[in-house]
Amino acid sequence: MKRDILFNAENLVKIKGIMNILDKLAQKYDTDKGRYKTKTGLCAKDYTRYYHEAFCHRRLDVLKVLEIGISHGASLRMWKEYFPHSQIYGMDIKPQYQFSEDRIWTFTGDQGSSWQLQAMMEVIKYCDIIIDDGGHTSKLHLVSLDTLWPWVAPGGYYVIEDLQTCYRPGEYKTMEVLKSQVDACNGRGGLKGIESIMFAKRLCIMKKEV
């Protein structure tokens, strides 16, 4: 009952101008996924309001989160606090971004290499949430999606961020594939086991059926 009250109260915090808990954590850890510009000058992407709406009911249940694209680890620390029982994993092509701390474990690797992704997942196993905030090209998006979607746990989510990059010359293939998943949700090909797909500004969240 207390848990239901907690998450119902959090769901009420959707009024424009009022921060939810994930907005506050984004600000605390200085990641650009929140609604305010970072201290280093990165523009706010305002993803946290969509993430909170999608994930708040799972906060105590999520056990593994993987994010591709680490930078200085701000969003990994945000996820660590938001999901108190979860192991947080990160992958980046730049070895200088690799680090580890309590409940955070990172890998150095190329998201454009299916075998490197597969090798990493053989270690991690199934994830409740996988977020692609990596190289932001159609080639990287699609290699990662094809390789990692089977590793999304039943009822889990696969996210691609910064979709505005898909409108650069030669990069629209990602949007074509994502739009085709609308048909997949209705049993017309596409990703196996997809239950729903949600588009927001610069963001796509896909959910796998249980």
N, C-alpha and C positions, 0 to 999 in steps of 0.2 A: 504493500500500500504506500509506504513512504517513497519507494522508487517511482511509482506511478505519479504521485504528487510532484516529485522533483521534476520529472520530464514534462508533465503537463504545464507546469509553471514556466519551464524554459521555452516550451513551444509558443507560449503567449508573447514572448519577447521578439516580435517580428515587426513592430511599428518602426517606420522609418525614423532614424535618428537615435533609436535606443539600441545599445549593443547587447548581443547575446553573449554567452560565456566564451564561445569560440572567437568572436570578435575581440574580446578582452585578452584572450591568450595570444592571438596574433599580434596584438599591440605589445603585450608583455615580452614576447620573444622577437619582436621587430621583424616579422615576416610580411612580405607584400601581399599575402593571400587575404589580409583583412581589409577593413574599410578606410584605413588611414595610411598616408604616406609614411614610409619607414624613415628612421633616423639617418640612414645613408642616402635618402633622396629617391628611393624607388617608389613609383606610383602605386597606389592601392588598387588591387584587382577586385576586391569585394567578393571573393569566392566564399568566405566563411559563412555568410548568411545562407547560401545554398547548401553548403556542407552540413551546417547545423540542422537545417530542416531535414536533410536526408538521413543523417547519422545519429541524431540526438537520442532516439529510442534504442540505439544499439551501444551506447557508450560503455555500459558495464559488460557487454557480451563480446565485443571485438577483441580478438586475441593476437592478431597479426596484421600489421599495416606495412606496405612497401611503397616507398616513393622513389621514383627515378628522377635524379636531379637533386643534389644535396646542397651545393654552395656551402654556406657556413653553418648549416644545420638548424637554422631557426625554425623551419616548419616541422622538422623531425621532433624538436623539443615541444613544439605546440601540440603535436599529435600525442606525444608521450603523456602530457598532462591531461589532455582531453579524454583519452582512452586509458584509464588508470590501471587496467589489467592487461594491456597489450604490449607485446614486443614490437618495437619499431625498427624497420629495416630501411636502409637507403642505398642507392647505387649512383655512382657518378663516374664519368670517364676520366676525370682529373684526380690523380692519386693524392694531391695535396688536400682534398676535401674529405678524405677518409678519416674517421675517428670512431671511438666507441666510448660509451658511458653506460650507466645503469639503464637497462632496457632499450638501449639503442645499439644497433650493430650495422655497420656499413660495409659496402663492397666497392671495389674499383672495377669498372667494366664498361663495355661499349653496348648500348642498347640497340645498336644496329646489327649486332651479332647474335643470331638466334642461339648458337651453341653456348655463348657466354651467359645469356639470360637463362637458358635451360640448366646450365651447371649451377648457377646461383639458386634457382628454384629447387633443385635437388637437395640443397642444404636447407633452405627456408621451409619448403613444402607449401601447403595451401595457405592463402592469405584471405582475410575478410575484406580488405580494401587494398587496391593497387592504384596508384596515382602516377600518371605520366606527366612530369614537369621537366622533361629532359631537353633534347635537342631541337624540338619543335619543327621537324620537317616531316613530310608525308612518308618518306622512306622509313624514318625512325619510328614514327607513330605506328605504321602498319606492321613492321617486323615485331615490335613490342606487343601490339595487340594480338597478333596471331600466335605468338609464343606464350604470352602470359595469361590470356583469357582462360585456358584450361586449368590454370592454377588458382583461379578465383574460387573461393569456397562457395558451396550452395548458399544462396541468400546474400552473397557478397556483392561488391561493387568494383567496377573498373572506371577510372576517370581519366579524361584527357583535358589538360589545361591549355590556355593560350591559343585557342583556335583561330584567333585573328591572323596568325601566321599562315594559315591554310589559304589565304587569299592573295598570297604572293604569287608571282608568275611560276607556273609549274608545280604548285603545291596543293592544288585543290583535291587531289585524290582522297585525302583523309575525309573530307566532307562528303564525298560521294559514297564512301564506304559507311560512314556513320549514318547518313540518310537512309541507306539500304537496310539498316537495322530496324527501322520502323516496320518494314515488311517482315523482317525476321521475327519480330514480336508477335506477328500474326501468322506464323508458321510458313513463311515464304523464304526459306533459305537463310543465309547470314550466319551469325554466331550461334553455335549450339547452346541451347539452354538460356538464351536471353529472355528476361521477363519484361523489362521496361527500359526505356531510354528517355533521358531528360536533357534538353538543351537550355542553357542560360547564356548570358553574355560571355563569350570567349571560353565556354566550359561545356563539357558533355559528361553526364553521369549515366552509366549503364549498370543495370542490376541483373544478377543471375538468379534464375528460379531456384527454389529450394528443392 
